[in-house]
């Protein structure tokens, strides 16, 4: 009564990238005469995790692909799949950002938003609490504004 459960991708089926990686794992493992447990021990993952990668049920990590390529002497075949697998992990519009982020040595950003109360001076806090000459609603000691029965601030 053993059932095979296959996790499908967004398109409704297992992706070609995962199938390719799974087949390459099976071929290179078989070439060396290793069981899934033996191969899993070589790359320090569980047998079930290795099997899930081989059956294309899970998306392998980049580190796993690098490690298993060396351990199974795949001569770069699995490393060549990294770009295919990366495309599966992120939405297409986000892929370029992920590549740039990996290459970056430093990431800095300029935020134009102000977070009132966070590391502010007394003078800045005074500016933040005044709006057009009016003071903002008084806050309770726990930082929450009091609301009336209509949900308006008191």
TAVEN-V317475 format. One record per run of one state. SS is the DSSP state (@ for helix, = for strand, . for the rest). FROM is the first residue (numbers start at 1). LEN is the number of residues. If there is no record, write none. Layout:
# TAVEN-V317475
<<SS/FROM/LEN> <SS/FROM/LEN>>
This chain:
# TAVEN-V317475
<<./1/15> <@/16/16> <./32/4> <@/36/8> <./44/3> <@/47/8> <./55/7> <@/62/10> <./72/7> <@/79/11> <./90/2> <@/92/12> <./104/18> <@/122/8> <=/130/2> <./132/2> <=/134/2> <./136/3> <=/139/1> <./140/5> <=/145/1> <./146/1> <=/147/1> <./148/5> <=/153/1> <./154/1>>
